[in-house]
Amino acid sequence: VAVAAPDGGAGPPRAPPLTVDFAGLGSVSFHGKDAPRLFVLEPDDGAGHRMKIVLDGMATAVRNSMNFGGVVGAESAVTEHGVDFRTLTDSFFGRGASRELF
């Protein structure tokens, strides 16, 4: 798919659309098993920022022909608002996802 750039030329190549079954995360392999893996650091603040880091890491991995290795967990899984981020992760991605990602 070619995307028109602001100057009228073709934009950068885009990654093909992805369908990922988050219920069976395993290691989140977007590319072959020999592709490099990207890990992200979990911040120690609110749930929104933590989830943004996880999703941005996944998107960055896809865009750069990498697999998403997971999240290096913060010292506490509880956010500054008192929310258990592991429980939230399971609610968002599916039961057991936090064990696969962290």
N, CA and C of each residue as an Amber inpcrd file, in Angstrom:
protein
   306
   0.8500000  -1.1750000   0.0000000   0.0000000   0.0000000   0.0000000
   0.8840000   1.2210000   0.0000000   0.7230000   2.0720000  -0.9820000
   1.4830000   3.3230000  -1.0370000   0.6260000   4.4340000  -0.4660000
   1.2110000   5.2390000   0.3660000   0.5030000   6.3550000   0.9870000
   1.1300000   7.6360000   0.4730000   0.3090000   8.5620000   0.0330000
   0.8360000   9.8210000  -0.4850000   1.4500000  10.6350000   0.6470000
   2.6570000  11.0890000   0.4330000   3.3410000  11.9480000   1.3920000
   2.8730000  13.3750000   1.1670000   3.0950000  14.2670000   2.1460000
   2.6610000  15.6630000   1.9880000   3.2000000  16.3150000   0.7140000
   4.3890000  15.9060000   0.2550000   4.9520000  16.4980000  -0.9570000
   4.4380000  15.8140000  -2.2270000   3.4890000  14.8800000  -2.0910000
   2.9110000  14.1930000  -3.2380000   3.5950000  12.8850000  -3.5850000
   4.7500000  12.6000000  -2.9900000   5.4700000  11.3560000  -3.2550000
   4.8850000  10.2190000  -2.4360000   5.4310000   9.0480000  -2.6300000
   4.9800000   7.8820000  -1.8600000   5.5390000   7.9670000  -0.4470000
   4.7500000   7.6310000   0.5160000   5.1850000   7.6290000   1.9130000
   6.0050000   6.3940000   2.2140000   6.4210000   6.2430000   3.4580000
   7.2180000   5.0670000   3.8350000   6.3780000   3.7970000   3.7260000
   7.0250000   2.6610000   3.5060000   6.2590000   1.4140000   3.4380000
   5.5870000   1.1310000   4.7720000   4.4300000   0.5530000   4.7090000
   3.6750000   0.2480000   5.9290000   3.6910000  -1.2400000   6.1990000
   3.6830000  -1.5740000   7.4740000   3.6060000  -2.9790000   7.8660000
   2.2270000  -3.5170000   7.4860000   2.1350000  -4.7910000   7.1160000
   0.8230000  -5.3540000   6.7860000  -0.0740000  -5.3790000   8.0160000
  -1.3960000  -5.3670000   7.8110000  -2.3110000  -5.4400000   8.9600000
  -2.0580000  -6.7230000   9.7480000  -2.2690000  -6.6450000  11.0550000
  -1.9850000  -7.7650000  11.9370000  -3.2330000  -8.1830000  12.6710000
  -3.3770000  -9.4590000  12.8790000  -4.4010000  -9.9730000  13.7680000
  -3.6530000 -10.7700000  14.8290000  -3.8120000 -10.3610000  16.0690000
  -3.1050000 -11.0270000  17.1580000  -4.1240000 -11.5440000  18.1490000
  -4.0120000 -12.8090000  18.5170000  -4.8770000 -13.4080000  19.5230000
  -4.2040000 -13.2210000  20.8750000  -4.5920000 -12.1750000  21.5940000
  -3.9540000 -11.8790000  22.8640000  -4.2930000 -12.8970000  23.9470000
  -5.3300000 -13.6950000  23.7390000  -5.6800000 -14.7060000  24.7460000
  -4.5990000 -15.7750000  24.8490000  -3.8300000 -15.9800000  23.8020000
  -2.7530000 -16.9590000  23.8260000  -1.4250000 -16.2860000  23.5590000
  -1.1020000 -15.2670000  24.3210000   0.0680000 -14.4390000  24.0620000
   1.3600000 -15.2200000  23.8670000   1.6390000 -16.1750000  24.7460000
   2.9320000 -16.8360000  24.6790000   3.9850000 -15.7500000  24.6570000
   4.9120000 -15.8160000  23.7330000   5.7250000 -14.6350000  23.4940000
   5.0560000 -13.9790000  22.3150000   4.9480000 -12.6860000  22.3220000
   4.2160000 -12.0000000  21.2690000   5.1120000 -11.9250000  20.0440000
   4.9670000 -12.9190000  19.1790000   5.7890000 -13.0290000  17.9830000
   5.0540000 -12.4540000  16.7910000   5.5390000 -11.3340000  16.3250000
   4.9850000 -10.7180000  15.1300000   5.8040000 -11.1500000  13.9130000
   7.0350000 -11.5610000  14.1650000   7.9690000 -11.9330000  13.0970000
   8.5930000 -13.2780000  13.4750000   9.4830000 -13.7860000  12.6910000
  10.0740000 -15.0960000  12.9240000  10.7510000 -15.2190000  14.2780000
  10.9870000 -16.4690000  14.6950000  11.5710000 -16.7190000  16.0150000
  12.9780000 -16.1530000  16.1600000  13.6520000 -15.8770000  15.0640000
  15.0040000 -15.3340000  15.1240000  15.0390000 -13.8090000  15.1150000
  13.8740000 -13.1750000  15.0080000  13.8230000 -11.7070000  15.0150000
  14.2090000 -11.1930000  16.4020000  14.8120000 -10.0160000  16.4720000
  15.1530000  -9.4490000  17.7820000  13.8940000  -9.1940000  18.5970000
  14.0480000  -9.2180000  19.9210000  12.9110000  -8.9740000  20.8210000
  13.0680000  -7.6250000  21.4980000  11.9670000  -6.9120000  21.6050000
  11.9330000  -5.6090000  22.2610000  11.2480000  -5.7570000  23.6160000
  11.9070000  -5.3010000  24.6690000  11.3360000  -5.2620000  26.0110000
  11.1470000  -3.8030000  26.3930000  10.0960000  -3.5100000  27.1550000
   9.8730000  -2.1490000  27.6360000   9.8940000  -2.1370000  29.1600000
  10.2450000  -0.9940000  29.7100000  10.2330000  -0.8110000  31.1620000
   8.8800000  -0.2680000  31.5890000   8.2890000  -0.8950000  32.5880000
   7.0110000  -0.4270000  33.1170000   7.2660000   0.7720000  34.0230000
   6.6200000   1.9130000  33.7510000   6.7910000   3.0540000  34.6550000
   6.0800000   2.7730000  35.9750000   6.3290000   3.5890000  36.9630000
   5.7290000   3.3480000  38.2790000   4.6360000   4.3600000  38.6090000
   3.9190000   4.8250000  37.5930000   2.8640000   5.7990000  37.8420000
   1.4880000   5.2040000  37.5420000   0.6430000   5.9270000  36.8290000
  -0.7370000   5.5020000  36.6140000  -0.9140000   4.4060000  35.5750000
  -2.0970000   3.8030000  35.5840000  -2.4160000   2.6800000  34.7000000
  -2.4290000   3.0960000  33.2330000  -2.9130000   4.2900000  32.9340000
  -2.9750000   4.7450000  31.5430000  -1.5940000   4.8340000  30.9160000
  -0.6600000   5.4150000  31.6340000   0.7020000   5.5420000  31.1230000
   1.3490000   4.1680000  30.9920000   1.1150000   3.2980000  31.9460000
   1.6740000   1.9470000  31.8800000   1.1600000   1.2130000  30.6430000
  -0.1550000   1.2870000  30.4050000  -0.7290000   0.5920000  29.2520000
  -0.2300000   1.2050000  27.9490000  -0.0720000   2.5130000  27.9140000
   0.4540000   3.1720000  26.7190000   1.8530000   2.6640000  26.3920000
   2.6770000   2.4800000  27.4060000   4.0310000   1.9750000  27.1980000
   3.9790000   0.5650000  26.5950000   3.0960000  -0.2900000  27.1080000
   2.9680000  -1.6590000  26.5920000   2.5110000  -1.6280000  25.1250000
   1.4540000  -0.8700000  24.8430000   0.9280000  -0.8120000  23.4760000
   1.9220000  -0.1680000  22.5100000   2.5930000   0.8930000  22.9580000
   3.6210000   1.5230000  22.1200000   4.7610000   0.5490000  21.8410000
   5.1340000  -0.2520000  22.8440000   6.1850000  -1.2450000  22.6410000
   5.7880000  -2.2720000  21.5970000   4.5430000  -2.7320000  21.6640000
   4.0630000  -3.7000000  20.6760000   4.0700000  -3.0900000  19.2780000
   3.5940000  -1.8590000  19.1670000   3.5480000  -1.1900000  17.8620000
   4.9590000  -0.9500000  17.3200000   5.8660000  -0.5580000  18.1840000
   7.2470000  -0.3200000  17.7680000   7.8890000  -1.6160000  17.2910000
   7.6050000  -2.7090000  17.9860000   8.1510000  -4.0070000  17.5800000
   7.6510000  -4.3860000  16.1870000   6.3630000  -4.2430000  15.9590000
   5.7890000  -4.5860000  14.6480000   6.4260000  -3.7310000  13.5580000
   6.4920000  -2.4540000  13.7980000   6.9890000  -1.5040000  12.7910000
   8.4570000  -1.7500000  12.4310000   9.2190000  -2.2890000  13.3720000
  10.6570000  -2.4510000  13.1720000  11.0870000  -3.9050000  13.0180000
  10.1600000  -4.7440000  12.5830000  10.4420000  -6.1660000  12.3080000
  11.0270000  -6.8860000  13.5160000  10.4590000  -6.6160000  14.6830000
  10.8920000  -7.2410000  15.9240000   9.7200000  -7.9830000  16.5470000
  10.0040000  -8.8250000  17.5180000   8.9780000  -9.4380000  18.3510000
   8.9320000  -8.6730000  19.6610000   7.7660000  -8.6660000  20.2890000
   7.6380000  -7.9910000  21.5800000   8.0020000  -8.9850000  22.6680000
   9.1090000  -8.7270000  23.3660000   9.6060000  -9.6400000  24.3830000
   8.8410000  -9.5800000  25.6820000   8.2610000  -8.4260000  25.9970000
   7.5040000  -8.2900000  27.2260000   7.8410000  -7.0100000  27.9640000
   7.4290000  -6.9960000  29.2220000   7.5630000  -5.8060000  30.0620000
   8.4330000  -6.1280000  31.2690000   9.4120000  -5.2920000  31.5060000
  10.2090000  -5.3880000  32.7280000   9.4060000  -4.6330000  33.7820000
   8.8460000  -5.3780000  34.7370000   7.9030000  -4.8220000  35.6950000
   8.4910000  -3.7900000  36.6390000   7.6290000  -2.8530000  37.0380000
   7.9870000  -1.8570000  38.0430000   8.0890000  -2.5540000  39.4000000
   8.6380000  -1.8630000  40.3680000   8.7910000  -2.4390000  41.7050000
   7.4490000  -2.8590000  42.2910000   6.4120000  -2.0690000  42.0010000
   5.0780000  -2.3870000  42.5040000   4.1000000  -2.5110000  41.3440000
   3.2580000  -3.5420000  41.3810000   2.2320000  -3.7140000  40.3540000
   1.0420000  -2.8000000  40.5980000   0.9930000  -2.1660000  41.7690000
  -0.1170000  -1.2920000  42.1240000   0.2120000   0.1300000  41.6690000
  -0.7090000   0.7310000  40.9160000  -0.4880000   2.0780000  40.3910000
  -0.6150000   3.1210000  41.4890000  -0.2800000   4.3550000  41.1390000
  -0.3870000   5.4460000  42.1170000  -1.8310000   5.7130000  42.5230000
  -2.7950000   5.1470000  41.7890000  -4.2150000   5.3000000  42.1090000
  -4.7790000   4.0800000  42.8250000  -3.8960000   3.1160000  43.1490000
  -4.3270000   1.9380000  43.8860000  -4.8750000   0.8100000  43.0350000
  -4.6510000   0.8430000  41.7270000  -5.1380000  -0.1940000  40.8190000
  -4.0430000  -1.2280000  40.6040000  -4.3910000  -2.5160000  40.7040000
  -3.4360000  -3.5730000  40.4270000  -3.3090000  -3.6950000  38.9120000
  -2.1520000  -3.3030000  38.3780000  -1.9820000  -3.2680000  36.9270000
  -1.9570000  -4.6590000  36.3060000  -1.5750000  -5.6840000  37.0540000
  -1.5950000  -7.0440000  36.5060000  -3.0350000  -7.4860000  36.2630000
  -3.9260000  -7.1640000  37.1960000  -5.3470000  -7.4830000  37.0290000
  -5.9270000  -6.7120000  35.8440000  -5.5490000  -5.4610000  35.7350000
  -6.0110000  -4.6430000  34.6130000  -5.5030000  -5.2100000  33.2830000
  -4.2550000  -5.6480000  33.2550000  -3.6720000  -6.2410000  32.0490000
  -4.4500000  -7.4890000  31.6350000  -4.7980000  -8.3250000  32.6060000
  -5.5970000  -9.5210000  32.3130000  -6.9800000  -9.1470000  31.7810000
  -7.5630000  -8.0860000  32.3130000  -8.8730000  -7.6340000  31.8350000
  -8.7940000  -7.1190000  30.4070000  -7.7050000  -6.4630000  30.0820000
  -7.5430000  -5.8540000  28.7570000  -7.1740000  -6.8860000  27.6870000
  -6.1670000  -7.7240000  27.9690000  -5.6490000  -8.6610000  26.9750000
  -6.2330000 -10.0730000  27.0950000  -6.7920000 -10.4180000  28.2420000
  -7.3330000 -11.7550000  28.4480000  -6.6870000 -12.4320000  29.6320000
  -7.4030000 -13.3850000  30.2140000  -6.9460000 -14.0980000  31.4110000
  -5.5500000 -14.6760000  31.2140000  -4.6800000 -14.4140000  32.1810000
  -3.3180000 -14.9520000  32.1580000  -2.3150000 -14.1360000  31.3560000
  -2.7550000 -13.0720000  30.7150000  -1.8550000 -12.2700000  29.8810000
  -0.7260000 -11.6550000  30.6930000  -1.0180000 -11.2570000  31.9180000
   0.0230000 -10.6180000  32.7270000   1.1770000 -11.5760000  33.0220000
   0.8700000 -12.8640000  33.1520000   1.9530000 -13.8580000  33.3900000
   2.8520000 -13.9870000  32.1680000   2.2920000 -13.7370000  30.9980000
   3.0690000 -13.8310000  29.7540000   3.8500000 -12.5500000  29.4700000
   3.2890000 -11.4180000  29.8220000   3.9040000 -10.1410000  29.4750000
   4.9620000  -9.6740000  30.4810000   4.7820000 -10.0200000  31.7780000
   5.6940000  -9.5070000  32.8060000   6.6430000 -10.5860000  33.2700000
